[in-house]
Amino acid sequence: MDDMLLSQIADALGVSVEDIKCPTPIIMSFQNAESFNKQSSLNPALIDALKQQLTEKDSQLLKKDEQIAQLLSILAGK
């Protein structure tokens, strides 16, 4: 894929070309001082909220994958 096509896709998605090219997966780490010092005192409500956020993020990533596929098919037709 050439840089011009990547640039067009990045512009359409509102991200940088580097974001698209980056082979490194997104890694999120959540930690506060209290849970770091007391591993047994994890808040179940916090864990549920984080799981819900990750589920939403997964959904957003799937939509972005679909958008990229659509853009690629449109750009391939030009």
C-alpha positions, 0 to 999 in steps of 0.5 A: 500500500503506497503512502498516498493511499495510507494518507487518505485513509488516515485523513478519513479516519482522523488518525495519523499514518504512523498509527495505521502503520504501527505494528504494536498493539494498543496496551492499556494499564490501569493502576492506582497506589492503593490497589498496587499496595493491596492486591487483594482489595480490588474493587469489583465495580471498577473491574466491571467498569473497565471490562465494559470500557474494553468491550466498547473499545473492541466494538469501536475497533471492529467498526474502524476495521469495517470503515478501512475495508470500505475505504480500501474498496472505494479507493481501489475503484478510483 
